[in-house]
Amino acid sequence: MNMSRTRDTRERLVVIGGDAAGMSAASQARRLKGPDELEIVAFERGHFTSYSACGIPYWVGGDVTEPDQLIARTPEEHRARDIDLRMRTEVMEIDVDRQRVRARDLESGAESWTSYDKLVIATGARPIRPDMPGVDAPGVHGVQTLDDGQALIDTLAHTRGRKAVVVGAGYIGVEMAEALINRGYEVTVVNRGSEPMSTLDPDMGRLVHEAMEGLGITMVDDAAVTKVLTGEDGRVRAVATENAEYPADVVVLGIGVRPETTLAKAAGLPLGSHGGLLTDLAMRVRGHENIWAGGDCVEVLDLVSGQERHIALGTHANKHGQVIGTGVGGGYATFPGVVGTAVSKICDLEIARTGLREKDARRVGLQFVSVTIESTSRAGYYPGASPMTVKMLAERRTGRLLGVQIVGREGAGKRVDIAAVALTAGMTVEQMTALDLGYAPPFSPVWDPVLVAARKAAAKVRAS
């Protein structure tokens, strides 16, 4: 038994994970309860806290020059707020019955148990690393943490060749392809799918494919990497598919991520079909009044489909942390769910989506109509107007908006926020046509492209 607990009447909050969700929760709990009421102990196995993982591709590509620019709050700043933050310390076990965690100091190897009254699990996600020969060879990188980003930058700085292969063409793969192009590498993207960006329907993914090839990126679709080939020095020299080999001086795995719930699973905590922790609306782990979870290790409710899904985004993680910290601190807050909004870019091409794809709608049994329109980011006569493609899905008969995908140049991506609000509000496409959006020729045509799509979708719903 930790003898200090017999003398200390304060509650103890233990936080596993020192990034967005974990430290947002700790900080919010501290705002609501002072050190005389609540002791906060946080464990982080890496070298950094409260950083933007989403900014790593832009650091690798040179748009961001220093990792410190991606850090919102340092360990010292957290400690100054009476949070006992223990860096380079990995939690190895959660003992739910005895309300304690076992942690290991990664520098010394020393292990110890820490008891808790309240526990927050914010273990994040881990890059998918396929089980194949050579995947652990020097020069092969996953990119999820700042430590991962630094390791990749170090490799790029010491690699003589200029050939890079990105495995996977989701958000991470596309953004890392841009980063490597900016670094002057010849980039090949090997993708299992028929088109890049599987979060889009294939017809919209085709637009991304064409744009990437236009940037000089070699796209290899419908191909799975079967092994990583190494040279005499043991370093990566190529990746192989069933039909071909692609030379590589560096390989970046952009296949995606999975919830990091190894600890939670071993502790017998409830996991969903995607492997993420299941929580209630207050972000409490289901069936456990004194355990919360948030960030990339949880599954959340999709407000459009009504089903649980896993989405790894810093926006959600920070909101989860605020909700958790409020609950831990004695207040009340909930996280109602998401509509699946995401935006990215490959050089000057902007890619955005929210809501359901066609296959998502079919999977949950929704009948729908879909429309695709071509428009421009500004009034056609105004300098700098660029083309934009908008695809919209609406439920058959009811006309409820189900999803929107946008591919275009400057000014295209953030238009998805209009659709995200409409989805959250449960609007129909007919109602959307009357939205009072801002207009001036430098910003939009008279009919914004999203509203043009809504008009076309509304007409198709009426005809159905």
C-alpha positions as CSV (number, residue, x, y, z in Angstrom):
1,M,0.0,0.0,0.0
2,N,1.2,3.5,-0.7
3,M,1.4,4.9,2.8
4,S,1.0,8.5,1.7
5,R,-2.6,7.6,0.8
6,T,-3.3,6.9,4.5
7,R,-2.3,10.5,5.4
8,D,-3.7,12.3,2.4
9,T,-7.4,13.0,2.2
10,R,-7.3,14.4,-1.3
11,E,-8.7,12.5,-4.2
12,R,-6.1,11.3,-6.7
13,L,-6.7,11.5,-10.4
14,V,-4.3,9.4,-12.6
15,V,-4.0,10.2,-16.3
16,I,-2.5,7.8,-18.8
17,G,-1.3,9.7,-21.8
18,G,0.1,13.3,-22.0
19,D,-1.2,14.6,-25.2
20,A,-4.5,16.3,-26.2
21,A,-7.2,14.4,-24.4
22,G,-5.2,13.4,-21.3
23,M,-3.7,16.8,-20.6
24,S,-6.9,18.7,-21.5
25,A,-8.7,16.6,-19.0
26,A,-6.0,17.2,-16.4
27,S,-6.0,20.9,-17.0
28,Q,-9.8,21.2,-16.9
29,A,-10.0,19.2,-13.7
30,R,-7.3,21.5,-12.1
31,R,-9.3,24.6,-13.1
32,L,-12.3,23.2,-11.2
33,K,-10.4,21.7,-8.2
34,G,-7.3,23.0,-6.6
35,P,-4.3,21.0,-5.3
36,D,-5.8,20.9,-1.8
37,E,-8.8,18.9,-3.2
38,L,-7.4,16.9,-6.1
39,E,-4.0,15.4,-6.7
40,I,-3.2,14.9,-10.4
41,V,-0.6,12.4,-11.5
42,A,-0.1,12.0,-15.3
43,F,2.1,9.5,-17.1
44,E,3.6,10.1,-20.6
45,R,6.0,7.6,-22.2
46,G,7.3,10.0,-24.9
47,H,9.4,13.2,-24.8
48,F,6.6,15.7,-25.5
49,T,3.2,16.7,-24.2
50,S,0.2,18.5,-25.6
51,Y,1.4,18.6,-29.1
52,S,-0.2,18.7,-32.5
53,A,0.2,15.3,-34.2
54,C,-1.7,16.7,-37.2
55,G,1.1,19.2,-37.7
56,I,3.8,16.6,-38.1
57,P,3.6,16.3,-41.9
58,Y,4.1,20.0,-42.2
59,W,7.1,19.9,-39.9
60,V,8.6,17.0,-42.0
61,G,7.9,19.0,-45.1
62,G,9.5,22.2,-43.8
63,D,6.4,24.4,-43.5
64,V,7.0,24.2,-39.7
65,T,10.6,24.7,-38.8
66,E,10.8,23.5,-35.2
67,P,8.9,20.9,-33.2
68,D,8.4,23.4,-30.4
69,Q,6.0,25.2,-32.7
70,L,3.7,22.2,-32.5
71,I,3.7,22.1,-28.7
72,A,0.8,23.8,-27.0
73,R,2.0,23.3,-23.4
74,T,5.3,21.9,-22.1
75,P,5.8,19.5,-19.2
76,E,7.1,22.4,-17.1
77,E,4.0,24.4,-17.8
78,H,1.8,21.5,-16.7
79,R,3.9,21.0,-13.6
80,A,3.5,24.7,-12.8
81,R,-0.2,24.1,-12.5
82,D,0.3,21.5,-9.8
83,I,0.1,18.5,-12.2
84,D,2.6,15.8,-11.3
85,L,3.6,14.9,-14.8
86,R,6.0,12.0,-15.2
87,M,7.7,11.9,-18.6
88,R,9.3,8.9,-20.2
89,T,7.1,6.7,-17.9
90,E,5.0,4.0,-19.5
91,V,2.0,2.5,-17.7
92,M,2.3,-1.3,-18.1
93,E,-0.9,-2.5,-16.3
94,I,-4.2,-1.2,-15.0
95,D,-5.5,-3.0,-11.9
96,V,-9.2,-2.1,-11.9
97,D,-10.2,-4.1,-8.8
98,R,-7.5,-2.5,-6.6
99,Q,-7.7,0.9,-8.4
100,R,-4.0,1.3,-9.2
101,V,-1.7,1.4,-12.2
102,R,1.8,-0.1,-12.6
103,A,4.3,2.2,-14.4
104,R,7.8,1.8,-15.6
105,D,10.4,4.6,-15.8
106,L,11.8,4.0,-19.3
107,E,15.2,5.5,-18.4
108,S,15.9,3.6,-15.2
109,G,13.6,0.6,-15.7
110,A,12.2,1.0,-12.2
111,E,8.6,0.0,-11.7
112,S,6.1,1.2,-9.1
113,W,2.3,1.1,-8.4
114,T,0.2,4.3,-8.1
115,S,-3.3,4.1,-6.7
116,Y,-6.1,6.2,-8.0
117,D,-9.6,7.4,-7.1
118,K,-10.3,8.5,-10.6
119,L,-8.6,7.3,-13.8
120,V,-8.4,8.8,-17.3
121,I,-7.2,6.6,-20.2
122,A,-5.9,8.7,-23.1
123,T,-3.5,6.3,-24.7
124,G,-4.2,7.5,-28.3
125,A,-3.7,5.4,-31.4
126,R,-0.9,3.5,-33.0
127,P,0.1,3.4,-36.6
128,I,-0.9,0.3,-38.5
129,R,2.3,-1.6,-39.1
130,P,1.7,-4.6,-41.4
131,D,3.2,-7.9,-40.4
132,M,5.5,-8.5,-43.3
133,P,9.2,-9.2,-43.9
134,G,11.5,-6.1,-43.5
135,V,8.9,-3.8,-42.0
136,D,11.2,-3.0,-39.1
137,A,14.2,-2.3,-41.2
138,P,16.0,1.1,-40.7
139,G,14.5,3.7,-43.0
140,V,10.9,2.4,-42.5
141,H,8.8,4.9,-40.5
142,G,5.4,5.2,-39.0
143,V,4.4,8.8,-38.1
144,Q,2.2,9.3,-35.1
145,T,4.1,11.1,-32.4
146,L,6.7,13.9,-32.4
147,D,9.3,11.3,-31.6
148,D,8.3,9.5,-34.8
149,G,8.5,12.8,-36.7
150,Q,12.0,13.5,-35.4
151,A,13.1,10.0,-36.3
152,L,11.9,10.5,-39.9
153,I,13.6,13.9,-40.2
154,D,16.8,12.4,-38.9
155,T,16.6,9.7,-41.6
156,L,15.9,12.2,-44.3
157,A,18.9,14.3,-43.2
158,H,21.3,11.3,-43.5
159,T,19.9,9.5,-46.5
160,R,21.8,9.9,-49.7
161,G,19.2,8.7,-52.2
162,R,16.1,10.7,-53.1
163,K,13.5,8.0,-53.6
164,A,10.6,7.6,-51.2
165,V,7.7,5.2,-51.1
166,V,4.6,6.0,-49.1
167,V,2.5,2.9,-48.2
168,G,-1.2,3.9,-48.1
169,A,-3.1,6.8,-49.5
170,G,-5.4,8.0,-46.7
171,Y,-4.9,11.4,-45.0
172,I,-1.6,10.5,-43.5
173,G,-0.3,9.0,-46.7
174,V,-1.4,11.9,-48.8
175,E,0.0,14.5,-46.4
176,M,3.3,12.7,-46.1
177,A,3.6,12.4,-49.9
178,E,3.3,16.2,-50.1
179,A,6.0,16.6,-47.3
180,L,8.4,14.4,-49.2
181,I,7.7,16.2,-52.5
182,N,8.6,19.4,-50.7
183,R,11.8,17.8,-49.5
184,G,12.8,17.1,-53.1
185,Y,12.1,13.4,-53.1
186,E,10.8,11.3,-56.0
187,V,7.6,9.9,-54.4
188,T,5.7,6.7,-55.2
189,V,2.5,6.0,-53.3
190,V,1.4,2.4,-53.1
191,N,-2.3,2.1,-52.3
192,R,-4.5,-1.0,-51.7
193,G,-7.6,0.8,-52.8
194,S,-8.8,1.6,-56.3
195,E,-8.3,5.3,-55.6
196,P,-6.5,7.4,-53.0
197,M,-8.5,8.8,-50.0
198,S,-10.8,5.9,-49.1
199,T,-12.7,8.3,-46.9
200,L,-14.1,9.7,-50.2
201,D,-16.3,7.8,-52.8
202,P,-14.1,6.5,-55.6
203,D,-15.4,9.1,-58.1
204,M,-14.1,11.8,-55.9
205,G,-10.9,9.9,-55.1
206,R,-10.2,9.9,-58.8
207,L,-9.9,13.7,-58.7
208,V,-7.3,13.4,-56.0
209,H,-5.4,10.7,-58.0
210,E,-5.2,12.9,-61.1
211,A,-4.0,15.9,-59.0
212,M,-1.3,13.8,-57.3
213,E,0.0,12.5,-60.7
214,G,0.0,16.1,-61.9
215,L,2.4,16.9,-59.1
216,G,4.8,14.2,-60.3
217,I,3.8,11.6,-57.7
218,T,3.7,8.0,-59.1
219,M,0.4,6.5,-58.0
220,V,0.2,2.7,-57.8
221,D,-3.4,1.7,-56.9
222,D,-5.0,-1.8,-56.3
223,A,-1.6,-3.0,-55.0
224,A,-0.6,-4.3,-51.6
225,V,3.0,-4.2,-50.3
226,T,4.0,-7.7,-49.5
227,K,7.5,-7.1,-48.1
228,V,10.2,-4.5,-47.6
229,L,13.5,-5.4,-49.3
230,T,16.8,-4.5,-47.7
231,G,20.4,-4.0,-48.9
232,E,23.6,-5.5,-47.5
233,D,23.7,-2.8,-44.9
234,G,20.3,-3.9,-43.6
235,R,18.6,-0.7,-44.6
236,V,15.5,-0.5,-46.8
237,R,16.2,-0.5,-50.6
238,A,12.7,-1.1,-52.0
239,V,9.2,-2.3,-51.4
240,A,7.7,-5.2,-53.2
241,T,4.1,-6.0,-54.3
242,E,3.0,-9.2,-56.0
243,N,3.9,-7.8,-59.4
244,A,6.6,-5.2,-59.0
245,E,9.4,-3.6,-56.9
246,Y,9.7,0.1,-56.2
247,P,13.1,1.5,-55.2
248,A,13.1,3.3,-51.8
249,D,15.7,5.1,-49.8
250,V,13.0,5.8,-47.2
251,V,9.5,4.3,-46.6
252,V,6.7,6.0,-44.8
253,L,3.7,3.9,-43.5
254,G,0.6,5.9,-44.1
255,I,-1.9,3.0,-43.8
256,G,-3.8,4.5,-40.9
257,V,-4.1,4.0,-37.1
258,R,-5.8,1.8,-34.6
259,P,-6.9,2.6,-31.1
260,E,-4.1,1.9,-28.6
261,T,-6.2,-0.1,-26.1
262,T,-3.8,-2.9,-25.2
263,L,-3.9,-1.8,-21.5
264,A,-7.6,-1.4,-21.5
265,K,-8.2,-4.8,-23.1
266,A,-5.9,-6.5,-20.6
267,A,-7.8,-4.8,-17.8
268,G,-11.2,-6.2,-19.1
269,L,-12.6,-2.8,-20.1
270,P,-15.3,-2.7,-22.8
271,L,-14.1,-2.3,-26.4
272,G,-16.2,-1.7,-29.6
273,S,-16.1,-3.3,-33.0
274,H,-13.3,-1.0,-34.1
275,G,-11.1,-1.8,-31.0
276,G,-11.8,1.5,-29.2
277,L,-13.0,1.9,-25.7
278,L,-16.7,2.4,-25.3
279,T,-17.9,5.3,-23.1
280,D,-21.2,7.0,-22.2
281,L,-22.0,10.6,-23.2
282,A,-20.0,11.9,-20.3
283,M,-16.9,9.9,-21.6
284,R,-17.1,7.5,-18.7
285,V,-16.0,4.0,-19.6
286,R,-19.2,2.0,-19.7
287,G,-19.8,0.1,-16.5
288,H,-17.1,2.0,-14.5
289,E,-18.1,5.1,-12.6
290,N,-14.5,6.2,-11.8
291,I,-12.8,5.6,-15.2
292,W,-13.0,8.0,-18.1
293,A,-11.5,7.7,-21.6
294,G,-11.0,10.1,-24.5
295,G,-9.1,10.8,-27.7
296,D,-7.9,8.4,-30.3
297,C,-8.4,5.4,-28.1
298,V,-12.2,5.6,-27.9
299,E,-15.1,5.0,-30.3
300,V,-17.7,7.7,-30.6
301,L,-21.3,8.0,-31.8
302,D,-21.8,8.9,-35.5
303,L,-24.8,11.3,-35.4
304,V,-25.7,10.5,-39.0
305,S,-25.6,6.7,-39.0
306,G,-26.4,6.2,-35.4
307,Q,-23.5,3.7,-35.0
308,E,-20.2,3.8,-33.2
309,R,-17.0,4.6,-35.2
310,H,-13.4,5.4,-34.6
311,I,-12.0,8.7,-35.8
312,A,-8.6,9.9,-34.7
313,L,-8.6,13.7,-34.7
314,G,-7.2,16.3,-32.3
315,T,-10.4,18.3,-32.4
316,H,-12.3,15.4,-30.9
317,A,-9.5,14.6,-28.4
318,N,-9.5,18.2,-27.0
319,K,-13.3,18.2,-26.7
320,H,-13.2,14.8,-24.9
321,G,-10.6,16.2,-22.5
322,Q,-12.8,19.2,-21.6
323,V,-15.8,16.9,-21.0
324,I,-13.7,14.5,-18.9
325,G,-12.0,17.2,-16.9
326,T,-15.4,18.8,-16.2
327,G,-16.8,15.4,-14.9
328,V,-13.7,14.7,-12.8
329,G,-13.9,18.2,-11.3
330,G,-17.5,17.7,-10.2
331,G,-19.3,19.5,-13.1
332,Y,-21.4,18.2,-15.9
333,A,-20.7,18.0,-19.6
334,T,-21.3,15.6,-22.5
335,F,-19.9,14.8,-25.9
336,P,-22.9,14.0,-28.1
337,G,-21.0,12.6,-31.1
338,V,-19.5,13.5,-34.5
339,V,-20.6,13.8,-38.1
340,G,-17.2,12.7,-39.5
341,T,-15.8,16.0,-40.8
342,A,-12.2,16.0,-42.1
343,V,-10.2,18.3,-44.3
344,S,-6.7,17.9,-45.9
345,K,-4.6,19.0,-48.8
346,I,-2.0,17.8,-51.2
347,C,0.0,20.9,-52.3
348,D,-2.7,23.3,-53.5
349,L,-5.5,20.7,-53.8
350,E,-8.0,20.8,-50.9
351,I,-9.9,17.7,-49.9
352,A,-12.8,17.6,-47.5
353,R,-15.7,15.4,-46.4
354,T,-18.3,15.1,-43.8
355,G,-21.1,12.6,-43.1
356,L,-21.6,9.4,-44.9
357,R,-20.1,8.0,-48.1
358,E,-22.3,5.9,-50.4
359,K,-21.0,2.6,-49.0
360,D,-21.6,3.9,-45.4
361,A,-25.2,4.8,-46.2
362,R,-25.8,1.3,-47.8
363,R,-24.2,-0.4,-44.9
364,V,-26.6,1.1,-42.4
365,G,-29.6,0.5,-44.6
366,L,-30.3,4.1,-45.8
367,Q,-31.7,4.7,-49.3
368,F,-30.3,7.9,-50.8
369,V,-29.8,10.1,-53.8
370,S,-26.5,11.6,-54.8
371,V,-25.5,14.5,-57.0
372,T,-22.2,16.0,-58.1
373,I,-21.8,19.5,-59.3
374,E,-19.0,21.6,-60.7
375,S,-18.6,25.2,-59.6
376,T,-15.9,27.8,-58.7
377,S,-14.5,29.1,-55.5
378,R,-15.3,32.7,-56.4
379,A,-17.5,34.6,-58.9
380,G,-16.3,33.3,-62.3
381,Y,-15.3,36.7,-63.4
382,Y,-13.2,37.5,-60.3
383,P,-9.4,36.9,-60.5
384,G,-8.3,33.7,-58.9
385,A,-11.5,31.8,-59.3
386,S,-10.7,28.0,-59.3
387,P,-12.8,24.9,-60.1
388,M,-14.5,22.9,-57.3
389,T,-16.3,19.6,-57.3
390,V,-19.0,19.0,-54.7
391,K,-20.8,15.7,-54.1
392,M,-23.8,15.5,-51.9
393,L,-25.9,12.6,-50.5
394,A,-29.4,13.0,-49.2
395,E,-31.9,10.5,-47.8
396,R,-34.5,9.4,-50.3
397,R,-38.0,10.8,-49.5
398,T,-37.1,12.7,-46.4
399,G,-34.3,14.7,-48.1
400,R,-32.2,14.7,-44.9
401,L,-28.6,15.6,-45.7
402,L,-26.4,12.5,-45.3
403,G,-23.0,13.6,-46.5
404,V,-20.8,16.0,-48.6
405,Q,-17.4,15.6,-50.3
406,I,-15.5,18.5,-51.8
407,V,-12.4,18.5,-53.9
408,G,-11.0,21.8,-55.3
409,R,-8.3,24.5,-55.0
410,E,-8.1,27.4,-52.6
411,G,-11.3,28.2,-50.8
412,A,-12.8,24.7,-51.4
413,G,-12.0,22.7,-48.2
414,K,-13.4,24.8,-45.4
415,R,-16.8,25.0,-47.2
416,V,-17.4,21.5,-45.8
417,D,-18.1,23.3,-42.5
418,I,-21.4,24.5,-43.9
419,A,-22.4,20.9,-44.4
420,A,-21.1,19.8,-41.0
421,V,-23.4,22.3,-39.3
422,A,-26.3,21.2,-41.4
423,L,-25.7,17.6,-40.6
424,T,-25.4,18.3,-36.9
425,A,-28.7,20.2,-37.1
426,G,-30.4,17.4,-39.0
427,M,-31.3,19.7,-41.9
428,T,-32.8,18.6,-45.2
429,V,-31.2,19.6,-48.5
430,E,-34.4,21.7,-49.2
431,Q,-33.8,23.7,-45.9
432,M,-30.1,24.1,-46.9
433,T,-31.1,26.0,-50.1
434,A,-32.4,28.9,-48.0
435,L,-29.2,29.3,-45.9
436,D,-28.1,32.9,-45.7
437,L,-24.5,32.5,-46.4
438,G,-22.0,35.4,-46.9
439,Y,-21.5,36.5,-50.4
440,A,-19.2,38.8,-52.3
441,P,-17.4,38.1,-55.6
442,P,-14.0,37.5,-54.0
443,F,-15.4,34.8,-51.8
444,S,-18.2,33.0,-53.7
445,P,-20.4,32.9,-56.7
446,V,-23.9,34.2,-56.0
447,W,-25.0,30.6,-55.3
448,D,-22.4,29.0,-53.1
449,P,-21.2,25.7,-54.5
450,V,-22.6,23.8,-51.5
451,L,-26.0,25.4,-52.1
452,V,-25.9,24.6,-55.8
453,A,-25.4,20.9,-54.8
454,A,-28.3,21.3,-52.2
455,R,-30.6,22.6,-54.9
456,K,-29.8,19.8,-57.2
457,A,-30.2,17.2,-54.5
458,A,-33.5,18.7,-53.4
459,A,-34.8,18.4,-56.9
460,K,-33.7,14.8,-57.1
461,V,-35.3,14.0,-53.8
462,R,-38.6,15.5,-55.0
463,A,-38.4,13.4,-58.2
464,S,-37.7,10.2,-56.2
